[in-house]
Amino acid sequence: MGDVLSALLPPAVVAAVFCTFVVKLLRKEMAPRTSDGRLVSEADTSSGRGTASAATASQPEADDFAAEGGAKDAEASGAELPDDGPGRDDR
């Protein structure tokens, strides 16, 4: 029994190291990224702010846009047709 375990120990160690490497590689490659390709965690640490402060920092910009007559103030969302365009009878 000891001979079997001693024979299987090196392949088991190699398989464990290989699986650990594959898991670490997949976790890094599948991690969320910014639009320029950097990892989100690297972008947060380099900019000096976390995800909560980044979400709060972008909030006033959206309010300023709406206050200046942006999309929130629009009455209709459809495209307007000129008077000489196709009417409802053509549909």
C-alpha positions in Angstrom: 0.0 0.0 0.0 2.9 2.4 0.8 4.4 1.7 -2.6 1.2 2.7 -4.4 0.9 6.0 -2.4 4.6 6.9 -2.9 4.1 6.3 -6.7 1.0 8.5 -6.8 2.3 11.3 -4.7 4.4 13.1 -7.4 1.7 13.1 -10.0 -0.8 14.3 -7.4 1.4 17.2 -6.5 2.0 18.2 -10.1 -1.8 18.0 -10.8 -2.5 20.2 -7.8 0.0 22.8 -8.8 -1.3 22.7 -12.4 -4.9 23.1 -11.3 -3.9 26.0 -9.0 -2.1 27.8 -11.8 -5.1 27.3 -14.2 -7.6 28.7 -11.6 -5.4 31.7 -10.9 -4.9 32.4 -14.6 -8.7 32.1 -15.3 -9.5 34.4 -12.4 -7.2 37.0 -13.6 -8.3 36.8 -17.3 -12.0 36.8 -16.4 -11.8 39.7 -13.9 -13.8 42.9 -14.7 -11.9 45.4 -16.8 -12.2 49.1 -17.6 -12.8 50.3 -21.1 -9.1 50.8 -21.7 -8.3 47.2 -20.7 -6.9 47.7 -17.2 -8.2 45.6 -14.3 -10.9 47.4 -12.3 -8.9 46.8 -9.1 -5.8 48.4 -10.6 -7.7 51.4 -11.9 -9.2 52.0 -8.5 -5.9 51.9 -6.7 -4.1 54.1 -9.2 -6.9 56.7 -9.2 -7.0 56.7 -5.4 -10.7 56.2 -5.0 -12.9 53.2 -4.5 -16.0 52.0 -6.3 -18.4 53.8 -4.0 -16.7 57.2 -4.4 -16.5 56.7 -8.2 -20.2 56.1 -8.4 -20.9 59.2 -6.3 -18.6 61.3 -8.3 -20.4 60.5 -11.6 -23.8 61.3 -10.1 -23.6 65.2 -10.1 -22.4 65.1 -13.8 -25.6 63.4 -14.8 -27.7 65.9 -12.8 -25.9 68.8 -14.4 -26.6 67.4 -17.9 -30.3 67.0 -17.1 -30.5 70.5 -15.6 -29.1 72.0 -18.8 -31.9 70.6 -20.9 -30.7 67.1 -21.6 -32.6 64.0 -22.4 -34.6 64.1 -19.2 -36.3 67.3 -20.3 -37.3 66.0 -23.7 -41.0 65.6 -24.3 -41.0 63.0 -27.0 -38.5 60.2 -27.6 -39.5 59.5 -31.2 -38.0 61.1 -34.3 -39.9 64.0 -35.7 -40.8 63.9 -39.4 -40.8 67.0 -41.5 -44.2 68.3 -42.8 -43.4 67.1 -46.4 -42.4 63.6 -45.2 -44.5 60.5 -45.5 -47.8 60.7 -43.7 -49.9 58.1 -41.9 -51.7 57.3 -45.1 -48.6 55.8 -46.6 -48.2 53.2 -43.8 
